[in-house]
Amino acid sequence: MRICIVGSSKKFFSGISAYTIVMANAFAEQGYKVSAVLLRNLVPLFLYPGRERVGKGEYLLDFRPGIEVYNGMDWNAPASWYGAFRFLDKQKPDAIIMHWWTSSVAHMQLLLALKKRMSNRRAPLILEMHEVVDTLEEKIAPIRIYSRIAGRALLRLCDAYIAHSSEAKEAIVATYKIPPDKVHIIPHGPYNMYNHVDRKEARQRLKVNGFTILYFGMIRQYKGVPILIKAFSQLPAAIANNSHLVIAGEDWGDDPELYPALNSSPYRERILFQPSFIPDEQVPVYFAAADVVVLPYLRTCGSGVASIAVAQGKPIITSDLATMREYLAEYREAGFCQAGDAASLSDMLARAYRQWQENGWHQQINQPGMTWQDITNKYGQIIKDLQNGNN
């Protein structure tokens, strides 16, 4: 079977860029003939919060040999759109899997969907939805209007949709009025592409000691980072002064509570704050140094960072959200706090500290959820059902 995957290029590198590559490689490993259409220049550069690092190439991930890649479509370049159309004509995919994470690129995805619809080869189009509605886009009226028009037009052209959890499926169905039987649940695939590095060396590189708490990933308002800072600030001095809180990830600047919480913390000197994009080669260093990974999300449709933490065998504390409960149901050392409640999270941190004191550092070995082979098999069945008119 020939599969074409549409996702973000490595120029505006993000979790979606990584996911596109990892998914393409997984399908190729299972014997599929894989190609990829990449969206290269996503938006005008001045509108992108992470514009300082665009195109710097701070990544190690790449497509396996044999995967043909069109790199790529630009938001303002019709010639690049035509090139993508010709690429699809050449590849003749039996199915197209398109990643949805932002409506800002919806016009390019919509053009590909229309091209697919007009083609003689009626390859099923499956939209994997990593987000329902981006909160930052919702705050900007022109983008909100555009996203609703272009996004809903795109969704009407798809044959099936993928959600990462039951909660995400319910939100997708309610928001876009999609028939529930067209939305399939496939959990976020594992990010097991990072090596394990030496713990002692990692801690020396980051200059951390004692009990080390890690928040990793993009800093957005809905990620709840100020809640984590406040929770850390509420710890007893005996715990906090023998701990480090590491916050590492690109700050998109949409959380007004972040810097006040950081600057008012009585334990500011115990907080390592690195609000910048973390290059691929450094990712395993942060996880190796950590004793617990904390994800204080206020909402989520899935978490690539949780997938990295699981693959690295790290205990996790996260918000008691249905998506996280579902993903971590089989992970033995996942703890859940009340979303948005600093006191609840602080209690969980103190409990994790006491366990660390009693048991020392340890690493989990069980990994919950589907393997990439499970995921590609499930996709294969959905595609066959669509081709046979059973969906």
ZASEDREN-399357 format. One record per atom (N, C-alpha, C): residue in three letters; z, y, x. Coordinates in pm, whole numbers, plus 50000, padded with zeros to 5 digits. Layout:
REM ZASEDREN-399357
ALAZYX
...
This chain:
REM ZASEDREN-399357
MET500004988150084
MET500005000050000
MET500005012550088
ARG499235022350047
ARG499115034850122
ARG500005045450056
ILE500925050850134
ILE501895060550084
ILE501695073750157
CYS501635084750083
CYS501635097950144
CYS502925105050105
ILE503625110550203
ILE504885117450180
ILE504685132350207
VAL505125140450114
VAL504995155050125
VAL506385160850145
GLY506565167950257
GLY507875173750285
GLY507755185350381
SER508895189850431
SER508945201450519
SER508595197750662
SER507905206650729
SER507555204350869
SER508755206950959
LYS508555204551088
LYS509615206951185
LYS509705221651227
LYS508755229951182
LYS508815244051220
LYS510035250751157
PHE510205249251025
PHE511405253950956
PHE512345241950946
PHE512845237351060
PHE513545224551062
PHE514815225050978
SER514995214550898
SER516145213650807
SER516415199050779
GLY517405196550691
GLY517675182950650
GLY516475176450582
ILE515695184450509
ILE514505178950443
ILE513455174950547
SER513335182850654
SER512405178950761
SER512805165350818
ALA514095163850847
ALA514575151150901
ALA514365139850802
TYR514665142550675
TYR514545132050574
TYR513085127650558
THR512165137250565
THR510735133950554
THR510325124450665
ILE510775127350787
ILE510415119050902
ILE511055105150891
VAL512345104850861
VAL513065092150854
VAL512475083250743
MET512165089250628
MET511585081450518
MET510205076150556
ALA509375084550616
ALA508045080050657
ALA508145068450754
ASN509035069650850
ASN509205058750948
ASN509705046050882
ALA510585047450783
ALA511125035650714
ALA510025028250639
PHE509155035650569
PHE508045029150500
PHE507105022350599
ALA506845029050712
ALA505965023050813
ALA506555010150868
GLU507865009950889
GLU508524998050941
GLU508434986350844
GLN508294989350715
GLN508164978750614
GLN506714974850588
GLY505794979850669
GLY504404975450661
GLY503504984150575
TYR504004995150522
TYR503155004250445
TYR502265012250540
LYS501105016150490
LYS500235025550562
LYS500675039450519
VAL501245047050613
VAL501925059450577
VAL501195071550635
SER501115081950555
SER500645094850600
SER501605105550549
ALA501485117650601
ALA502395128350561
ALA501655141650556
VAL501905149050451
VAL501455162950440
VAL502695171650455
LEU502685180350556
LEU503845188550583
LEU503605203050541
LEU504635208850480
LEU504625222950447
LEU505175230250568
ARG504325238450631
ARG504655243850765
ARG505335257550756
ASN504605267750718
ASN505195280950698
ASN505605282050552
LEU506905281450527
LEU507405279650390
LEU507445292550311
VAL507885303250375
VAL508055316250310
VAL507775327050413
PRO507605339750370
PRO507545350550469
PRO508785350150557
LEU508595351250686
LEU509685348750779
LEU510885357850756
PHE510635370450715
PHE511755379750698
PHE512655375850582
LEU512185367150493
LEU512995362850380
LEU513845350550412
TYR513605344350526
TYR514275331850558
TYR515555334550636
PRO516725330350585
PRO517995333350654
PRO518065328050797
GLY517415316850825
GLY517475311050959
GLY516285314451045
ARG515715326351026
ARG514465329851093
ARG514565330351246
GLU515765332551299
GLU515905333551445
GLU515555320751518
ARG515695309451452
ARG515445296851524
ARG514185289751475
VAL513405296051388
VAL512175289851338
VAL511215287251453
GLY510725274951459
GLY509725271351559
GLY510235268751698
LYS511555268251716
LYS512105266251851
LYS512055251651897
GLY511815242351805
GLY511665228451845
GLY512935221651888
GLU514065225051824
GLU515365219351864
GLU515625206251789
TYR514775196551811
TYR514905183851740
TYR514305172751826
LEU514785160751803
LEU514285149051875
LEU513495139751784
LEU513735140751654
LEU513075131851560
LEU511565133851560
ASP510835122851543
ASP509385124051530
ASP508865111951453
PHE507655113351403
PHE507015102651329
PHE506625091151422
ARG506705079051370
ARG506265067351446
ARG504775068151475
PRO504335062251587
PRO502895061251612
PRO502215053951496
GLY501045058651459
GLY500315052451348
GLY500445059951217
ILE501435068851206
ILE501575077051086
ILE500695089451105
GLU499715091151019
GLU498835102751028
GLU499475114550957
VAL499475125951025
VAL500215137650976
VAL499295149750966
TYR499345156450852
TYR498685169350838
TYR499755180050850
ASN499655188150955
ASN500695198150983
ASN500025211751006
GLY499905219950903
GLY500415217250772
GLY499945228550682
MET500565229250565
MET500255239350464
MET501135251750485
ASP500515263350475
ASP501235276050489
ASP501235283350354
TRP502315290150325
TRP502485296350195
TRP501385306350161
ASN500775312350264
ASN499815323350242
ASN498435320450297
ALA498085307750320
ALA496835304550388
ALA496015294450307
PRO495135298950219
PRO494325289650139
PRO493525279750223
ALA493135283750344
ALA492395274350429
ALA493245262250462
SER494545264250480
SER495435253050509
SER495625244250386
TRP495525250050268
TRP495615242050146
TRP494375233050133
TYR493225238950164
TYR491985231150159
TYR492025219750261
GLY492605222550378
GLY492745212050479
GLY493595200550428
ALA494645203750352
ALA495495193350295
ALA494745185150191
PHE493905191850112
PHE493105184650012
PHE492175174750081
ARG491515179050188
ARG490605170250261
ARG491365158650324
PHE492565161350372
PHE493405150850431
PHE493725140250326
LEU494105144550205
LEU494405134950099
LEU493165126850062
ASP492015133450057
ASP490775126150026
ASP490505115350130
LYS490805118550255
LYS490585108850363
LYS491595097450357
GLN492845100550327
GLN493895090450328
GLN493835081150208
LYS493385086450094
LYS493305078649970
LYS494625071049940
PRO495725078349928
PRO497005071549907
PRO497075064749770
ASP497805053749764
ASP498055046949637
ASP499215053449562
ALA500015061249632
ALA501115068549570
ALA501495080249660
ILE501975090949598
ILE502435102749670
ILE503905104949637
ILE504715106249741
ILE506145109449724
ILE506355123649775
MET506795132349686
MET506955146449720
MET508435150049715
HIS508915156749820
HIS510315160949823
HIS510465174949764
TRP511395176149671
TRP511705188949607
TRP513095193349653
TRP513155205349714
TRP514455210549755
TRP514555225649731
THR513435232049714
THR513425246449686
THR512165249949610
SER512275259249518
SER511105263349441
SER510245273249518
SER510695277749634
SER509915287549710
SER508585281949758
VAL508475268749767
VAL507225262449810
VAL506485255949694
ALA506915259249572
ALA506385252249454
ALA504875254349439
HIS504365266049478
HIS502915268349459
HIS502095258849545
MET502565255749667
MET501835246349751
MET501935232149694
GLN503115228449649
GLN503275215249589
GLN502485214149459
LEU502455225049384
LEU501695225049258
LEU500205223049284
LEU499695229349388
LEU498275227649422
LEU497985213149459
LEU498885206849535
LEU498695192749570
LEU498745183949447
ALA499645187149354
ALA499745179349230
ALA498485180749146
LEU497945193049140
LEU496695195149065
LEU495525187949131
LYS495495188249264
LYS494465180849337
LYS494555165949305
LYS495765160749305
LYS495955146649272
LYS495485143749130
ARG495795152649037
ARG495425150648897
ARG493905150548879
MET493195158648957
MET491735159548943
MET491005148549019
SER491725141449104
SER491105131149185
SER490745118949101
ASN489715111949146
ASN489355099349080
ASN490405088649100
ARG491135089749212
ARG492215080249240
ARG493485085649175
ARG493905079849067
ARG495075084748995
ARG496345078849056
ALA496585082549180
ALA497785077749249
ALA499015083849183
PRO500025075849152
PRO501255081449094
PRO501885091849186
LEU502405102449126
LEU503115112849198
LEU504595111949163
ILE505435109649265
ILE506875108049244
ILE507575119649314
LEU508435126549241
LEU509155138049295
LEU510595133949324
GLU510965133749452
GLU512345130949489
GLU513105144249494
MET514095145749408
MET514745158649387
MET516065159349463
HIS516045166749573
HIS517245168649654
HIS518115179949600
GLU517605187449507
GLU518305198649446
GLU517825200149304
VAL518665205349218
VAL518235208349080
VAL517815222949072
VAL518735231849102
VAL518455246249108
VAL519185251849229
ASP518485259249313
ASP519125265549428
ASP519875277949382
THR521155278549414
THR521985289649365
THR521555303049423
LEU521095303349548
LEU520645315949607
LEU519395320949537
GLU518465311949507
GLU517245315949436
GLU517565321149296
GLU518575315249233
GLU518945319449099
GLU519465333749095
LYS519985338749208
LYS520555352049211
LYS519515363149226
ILE518295359549267
ILE517245369449292
ILE516235368649180
ALA516175378949095
ALA515415378348970
ALA513945374348990
PRO513185380749081
PRO511765376649094
PRO511605362049134
ILE512475357549227
ILE512385343549270
ILE512805334249157
ARG513825338449081
ARG514275330248968
ARG513155328448865
ILE512455339148834
ILE511355338348737
ILE510235329648792
TYR509875332148918
TYR508825324248981
TYR509185309448984
SER510415306549023
SER510835292549038
SER510785285148906
ARG511155291948799
ARG511155285248669
ARG509735282548620
ILE508835291948646
ILE507445289948601
ILE506745279348686
ALA506755281548820
ALA506035272448909
ALA506715258748915
GLY508055258848918
GLY508785246248927
GLY508545237448806
ARG508625243348688
ARG508445235248567
ARG506985230748552
ALA506045238948599
ALA504645234748597
ALA504435222648686
LEU505065222748803
LEU504965211348894
LEU505575198948832
LEU506765200248777
LEU507445188648721
LEU506655182048609
ARG505905189948535
ARG505105184348425
ARG503965175548477
LEU503575177348604
LEU502465169648660
LEU502915156848729
CYS504205154648735
CYS504725142848806
CYS504815130848711
ASP504745119048771
ASP504795106648693
ASP506195100548688
ALA507005103648788
ALA508375098548792
ALA509185107648884
TYR510505106348873
TYR511415115148947
TYR512535106549005
ILE513015110649121
ILE514105103449187
ILE515305112649197
ALA516445107949151
ALA517725114849169
ALA518585106449263
HIS519515113049332
HIS520355105849428
HIS521645100549367
SER521925103849242
SER523145099049177
SER522995100249027
SER523915093948954
SER523915095048808
SER524145109448764
GLU525055116448832
GLU525325130448800
GLU524085138948819
ALA523355136848930
ALA522145144548955
ALA521085141448849
LYS520985128948809
LYS520025125248703
LYS520325132748574
GLU521585133048535
GLU521965140048412
GLU521605154848420
ALA521835160848537
ALA521515175048554
ALA520015177548548
ILE519235168748609
ILE517785170148609
ILE517235168848467
VAL517725158848395
VAL517275156648257
VAL517625168748170
ALA518845173848184
ALA519285185048100
ALA518555197948136
THR518315200348264
THR517715212948307
THR516215213548277
TYR515525202448300
TYR514065202648289
TYR513525194848169
LYS514425189748085
LYS514025182647962
LYS513075171047993
ILE513405163648097
ILE512615152048137
ILE513165139748066
PRO512295131048013
PRO512785118647951
PRO513615110548051
PRO514785106248012
PRO515675099148106
PRO515045086848171
ASP514155079948099
ASP513575067848157
ASP512585070648270
LYS512215083448288
LYS511335087048398
LYS512105091048524
VAL513415092148513
VAL514245096148628
VAL514965083748680
HIS514675079948803
HIS515265067948864
HIS516295072148968
ILE517325064348982
ILE518385067349078
ILE518185058949204
ILE517965065849314
ILE517925059549446
ILE518825067949536
PRO519905062549589
PRO520825070549672
PRO520145076449795
HIS520745086849846
HIS520275093149969
HIS520215082650080
GLY519105081950149
GLY518945072050254
GLY519845074650373
PRO520185064350449
PRO521105066050563
PRO520475073650678
TYR521265082450739
TYR520865089450860
TYR521475082050979
ASN520875070751014
ASN521405062551122
ASN520575063951250
MET519925075451262
MET519035077351377
MET519735083451498
TYR521005087451482
TYR521725093651593
TYR522515083251670
ASN522485084351801
ASN523245075251887
ASN524735078551879
HIS525565068751912
HIS526985071251930
HIS527195075752074
VAL527965086452093
VAL528215091452228
VAL529695089752262
ASP530025091052388
ASP531395089052434
ASP532325099652376
ARG533395095052314
ARG534315104052245
ARG534985113852342
LYS535465108952455
LYS536165117552550
LYS535235128352602
GLU534025124652635
GLU533055134352686
GLU532725144752579
ALA532585140152454
ALA532255149352345
ALA533365159652326
ARG534605155252331
ARG535735164352312
ARG535845174252428
GLN535505169852545
GLN535505178852660
GLN534405189352645
ARG533255185252596
ARG532145194752580
ARG532465205352477
LEU533155201552370
LEU533505211152265
LEU534815218352292
LYS535545213652393
LYS536855219452428
LYS537835218652311
VAL537925206752253
VAL538875204352144
VAL539865193652188
ASN541045194052125
ASN542055183952152
ASN542885181952026
GLY543735171852030
GLY544545168851913
GLY543705163451798
PHE544235165151677
PHE543565160351557
PHE542395169751525
THR541175164351524
THR539985172751512
THR539295170651377
ILE539185181551304
ILE538605181851169
ILE537225188151181
LEU536215181751125
LEU534845186751137
LEU534235189951001
TYR533765202350987
TYR532795205550882
TYR531465207350952
PHE530435200450904
PHE529125201050968
PHE528075203750861
GLY527105211750896
GLY526005214050803
GLY525865228650766
MET524845231450690
MET524555245050648
MET525745251250576
ILE525995263950604
ILE527105271150540
ILE526525279350426
ARG526775274650306
ARG526335281350183
ARG527535282950091
GLN527445291849996
GLN528585294549908
GLN529055281949836
TYR528115273649790
TYR528495261749714
TYR529035250449802
LYS529005252349935
LYS529535242150025
LYS531065243050040
GLY531665254350000
GLY533125255349995
GLY533825256750128
VAL533155262050230
VAL533785263150362
VAL535045271850361
PRO535075283250289
PRO536335290950285
PRO537505282950230
ILE537235273750139
ILE538295265050086
ILE538905256750198
LEU538045251650285
LEU538525243650399
LEU539345252350494
ILE538885264350521
ILE539625273250611
ILE541005276350552
LYS541045279350422
LYS542315282250356
LYS543235270050358
ALA542655258150338
ALA543455245850343
ALA544045243750481
PHE543245246050583
PHE543735244850721
PHE544835255050747
SER544665267150694
SER545655277850714
SER546985274850646
GLN546955266150544
GLN548175262650472
GLN548925250950535
LEU548385245050639
LEU549055233850705
LEU550335238650774
PRO551345230050784
PRO552515233550865
PRO552115236351008
ALA552825245451073
ALA552475249451209
ALA552455237451304
ALA553355227851283
ALA553425216251373
ALA552145208051367
ILE551495207951252
ILE550225200651238
ILE549065209151291
ALA548975221551242
ALA547835230051277
ALA547755232451427
ASN548905234351492
ASN548885237151635
ASN548575224951721
ASN548525213351657
ASN548085201151726
ASN546755196351670
SER545985205651612
SER544715202351549
SER543665212651589
HIS542435208851570
HIS541305218151580
HIS540455216651454
LEU540045227751398
LEU539055227851290
LEU537745232551350
VAL536735224051340
VAL535405227351392
VAL534475229651274
ILE533865241351268
ILE532895244751165
ILE531575247351235
ALA530595238751214
ALA529345239651287
ALA528165238551191
GLY527365248851185
GLY526185248551100
GLY525655262451075
GLU524435263051032
GLU523745275751011
GLU524325283250892
ASP524705295750914
ASP525285304050808
ASP524185312050740
TRP524015309650610
TRP522985316850534
TRP523505330050478
GLY524765333250502
GLY525275346350469
GLY525465349350321
ASP525585338950238
ASP525725341450094
ASP527135339050042
ASP528105337150133
ASP529485334650090
ASP530375346250135
PRO530715355350044
PRO531515367150083
PRO532935363850124
GLU533415351750093
GLU534795348050126
GLU534935341950265
LEU533815338850328
LEU533865331250454
LEU534615338750564
TYR534165350550599
TYR534755357650713
TYR536165362950684
PRO536465367850563
PRO537855371250534
PRO538805359450551
ALA538395347550504
ALA539235335650519
ALA539415332250667
LEU538335333350742
LEU538375329850884
LEU539255339650962
ASN539065352550939
ASN539765362651017
ASN541245363950980
SER541615359750860
SER543015360850818
SER543815348150844
SER543175337750897
SER543885325250921
SER544935326851029
PRO546165322351006
PRO547185323051111
PRO546885313951228
TYR545935304851209
TYR545575295351316
TYR544155297951366
ARG543765310551367
ARG542375313851404
ARG542015308251541
GLU542955307951634
GLU542645303051768
GLU542405288051772
ARG542765281151663
ARG542555266651656
ARG541275263151578
ILE540495273451545
ILE539245271451470
ILE538065274151562
LEU537245264051582
LEU536005265651657
LEU534885268151556
PHE534405280451550
PHE533435284751450
PHE532095286951518
GLN531125278751482
GLN529795279651543
GLN528745280651432
PRO528525292951380
PRO527635294851266
PRO526165295751307
SER525655285151361
SER524265284951407
SER523705270951389
PHE522385270151393
PHE521715257251382
PHE522095248351500
ILE522455235951472
ILE522855226551577
ILE521655217851613
PRO521155218851735
PRO519995210651775
PRO520285195751762
ASP519235188251741
ASP519335173851718
ASP520155166651825
GLU519915170151950
GLU520565162852059
GLU522075165052060
GLN522555175851997
GLN523985178851997
GLN524715173151875
VAL523965168751774
VAL524605164151650
VAL525625153151675
PRO525285142351748
PRO526275131651765
PRO527495135851846
VAL527395146651923
VAL528545151551999
VAL529635156151903
TYR529265163451800
TYR530255168651704
TYR530935157251629
PHE530175147251590
PHE530765136251514
PHE531625127351604
ALA531215125551729
ALA532015117551822
ALA533365124051848
ALA533405137351850
ALA534645144651880
ALA535605144751762
ALA535105142351642
ALA535905144251520
ALA536765132151486
ASP537925134851427
ASP538775124351370
ASP538535122751221
VAL538095133351156
VAL537785132651014
VAL536705143050984
VAL535785139650896
VAL534745148850850
VAL535125153550711
VAL535125166750692
VAL535545172550564
VAL534365179950501
LEU534065176450377
LEU532945182450303
LEU533495187950172
PRO533925200550170
PRO534625206150054
PRO533685212149949
TYR532605204949918
TYR531575210349831
TYR532105214149693
LEU531535224849639
LEU531835228649501
LEU530865221749405
ARG529715218049453
ARG528755209949379
ARG527815203649481
THR527135193049442
THR526135186949529
THR525305177049452
CYS524045175549494
CYS523175165149440
CYS523015153649539
GLY523695154749651
GLY523605144649757
GLY523905151249889
SER524295143549987
SER524715149350115
SER524185141450232
GLY523285147650308
GLY522835141450431
GLY523935140950535
VAL524825150850534
VAL525935151050631
VAL526865139150606
ALA527145136150479
ALA527965124450449
ALA527305111850502
SER525985111350493
SER525255099650544
SER525385098450695
ILE525355109850766
ILE525565109450911
ILE526985104750942
ALA527955110250869
ALA529365106650893
ALA529595091750872
VAL528995086150769
VAL529115071850742
VAL528495063750856
ALA527285067850897
ALA526605060651005
ALA527395061451136
GLN528125072451154
GLN528945074151274
GLN530335067951260
GLY530635062551141
GLY531895055651120
GLY533095064751108
LYS532915076851055
LYS533995086551049
LYS534685086550913
PRO536025087250909
PRO536725089650783
PRO536235102750721
ILE536175103050590
ILE535635114650519
ILE536625119350414
ILE536825132450407
ILE537515138750294
ILE536495147750226
THR536335146250097
THR535355154250025
THR535845157449886
SER535155166149819
SER535535170149684
SER535305158649587
ASP536135158349486
ASP536055147749385
ASP534945150949287
LEU533715149549334
LEU532515151649254
LEU531865138149228
ALA531255136749112
ALA530715123749072
ALA529705118449175
THR528865127349228
THR527865122949326
THR528515117149450
MET529575123649499
MET530245118849620
MET531035106049591
ARG531675105349475
ARG532365093049436
ARG531405081249432
GLU530225083749376
GLU529245073149362
GLU528725068449497
TYR528425078049584
TYR527875074449715
TYR528905067349802
LEU530155071749796
LEU531195066649886
LEU532065055949822
ALA531635050449710
ALA532455040849634
ALA532875028949719
GLU532015024549811
GLU532305012649891
GLU532805016150032
TYR532945028850061
TYR533385032950195
TYR534895033350197
ARG535505025050279
ARG536935022550268
ARG537795034750300
GLU537335043550386
GLU538185054850422
GLU537555068050379
ALA537305069250252
ALA536885081750193
ALA538015086750104
GLY538425099150125
GLY539455105350043
GLY538855116649962
PHE539425119249844
PHE538855129049753
PHE539925139149712
CYS539565152049721
CYS540455162749678
CYS539825170049561
GLN540615177849493
GLN540105185449380
GLN539155196349430
ALA537965196949373
ALA536965206749417
ALA537485220949399
GLY537355228949503
GLY537745242949497
GLY539235245549510
ASP540025235249537
ASP541485236549542
ASP541965234949686
ALA542325246149748
ALA542745245849888
ALA544025237949907
ALA544965238949811
ALA546235231749824
ALA546005216649822
SER545125212049732
SER544805197849726
SER544185193049856
LEU543265200849911
LEU542625197150036
LEU543625197550152
SER544525207350151
SER545515208250258
SER546425195950258
ASP546805191250140
ASP547595178950132
ASP546845167150190
MET545535166250161
MET544735155250214
MET544635156150366
LEU544515168250419
LEU544445169950565
LEU545765165650630
ALA546885169350569
ALA548185165450624
ALA548345150250621
ARG547885144150514
ARG547975129550503
ARG547105122850611
ALA545885128250631
ALA545005122750733
ALA545605124550873
TYR546265135750894
TYR546935138251023
TYR548025127851049
ARG548825125050948
ARG549905115150966
ARG549335101350993
GLN548235097750926
GLN547595084950954
GLN547065084651096
TRP546525095751142
TRP546015096551279
TRP547165095051379
GLN548305101051348
GLN549455099651437
GLN549935085151445
GLU549925078351331
GLU550435064551326
GLU549455054651386
ASN548155056651360
ASN547155046451395
ASN546265050451512
GLY546285063351550
GLY545385067751654
GLY543965068851603
TRP543065071451696
TRP541665072951659
TRP541065059251625
HIS540245059051521
HIS539555046551487
HIS538225049751423
GLN537395039651418
GLN536035041351368
GLN535745030651263
GLN535145035051152
GLN534815025551046
GLN533535018051081
ILE533365006551022
ILE532154998751050
ILE531374995650923
ASN532004996650806
ASN531254993450684
ASN530465005650640
GLN529205003650605
GLN528345014550560
GLN527915011750416
PRO528305020650323
PRO527985018250182
PRO526545022050152
GLY526155019150029
GLY524855023749982
GLY523715014850027
MET522515019349994
MET521315011650022
MET520865013450167
THR520245003250221
THR519545004450348
THR518165010350319
TRP517475014350425
TRP516115019450404
TRP515185008550351
GLN515454996050387
GLN514644985250331
GLN514864984350180
ASP516114985550136
ASP516394985649993
ASP515654996949923
ILE515675008749987
ILE515065020649927
ILE513555019049916
THR512915014550024
THR511475012850018
THR511085002049918
ASN511894991549906
ASN511614981149806
ASN511694986749665
LYS512704995149640
LYS512855000849507
LYS511705010249475
TYR511325018249573
TYR510165026849555
TYR508905018549525
GLY508745007749600
GLY507584999249579
GLY507504993949437
GLN508654990149380
GLN508674985049244
GLN508354996049143
ILE508895008249167
ILE508595019349076
ILE507105022449078
ILE506505022449197
ILE505085025249209
ILE504245014749137
LYS504605001949154
LYS503864991249084
LYS503984992648934
ASP505164996148886
ASP505354997948742
ASP504495009548691
LEU504425020348768
LEU503585031748728
LEU502115028048727
GLN501695020548829
GLN500295016448835
GLN499905007248721
ASN500884999248676
ASN500644989948567
ASN500894996048429
GLY501265008848428
GLY501505015548301
GLY502795011748234
ASN503775006948314
ASN505045002748257
ASN506095013848261
ASN505695025848302
ASN506675036748311
ASN506015049748268
